[in-house]
Each structure stands twice: as C-alpha cells, then as structure tokens.
Amino acid sequence: MHLTSAPHLLPITSLLAGLFLLLAPRVVSFAVAVYLIFVGLLGLNAIYHIVK
C-alpha cells in the first residue's frame, strides 16, 4: 500500500513540532525527561532483571 500524502505530512508535522517547541518548551522538557527515565529503567531491567 502506498501513501501518496506521506511526503506532504513531513513538512507540516515538523512545522507544528517546531511551533510547539517554541510555545511550550517546559512541556517538551518534561516529556523528554519522562522518556529518558523510562528508557533507563528498561535498560536497567534488561541488565539486572529487577522486574520479571
């Protein structure tokens, strides 16, 4: 299945993301922090098997 509208979505998405970053940098920082903590916990769990 080909999505012919996909090339048009990338510039619009990046423009909206850029505007969101300008308007709400605190929300983005919070989302990045939550993501990094989640990935870190998953990585530690993979090494040490904290949660089975």
N, C-alpha and C positions, 0 to 999 in steps of 0.2 A: 504494500500500500504506500503510495506516495502522497506526501502532504505538500501541496503546492504553495500553501500560505506560510510554510515554515520560514523561508528566508525573510519574510516581511515581519515576523514576530520578533526576531532578534534585535533589530534597532529600537523597536517600540519598547521591548522589555528592558533593554539596557538604559534607555532614556528614563523610563519610570523608576528603575532601580536607582539611578543617579539622583533623580529628584527626591526620592525617599531618603537617600543618604544625606542630602543637604538639609532636608526638613526635620529629620528625626535621627540624628547620629547617636543619641543615647539609646534608643530602641535597638539600633543595629549593633551597638557595642554589647548590649545585654544579650542579644541573640547569639552573637559570636562567642561570648563568654560561656553561655549555656552549652553551645555546640562543642567547644573545646573541653569543657568538663565532662560531657557525655562521652566523647571520643577517648579521653584519657581514662575514664573509668572502664570503658570497654577494653582498652588496651591492657590495663592492669588486670582485669578479669581474665583476659586471654593468657596472661603470663602466670598469674598466681592462683587462678580458679577460685576467686572469692565467693562467687555465687555460681551454683551448679545448675 
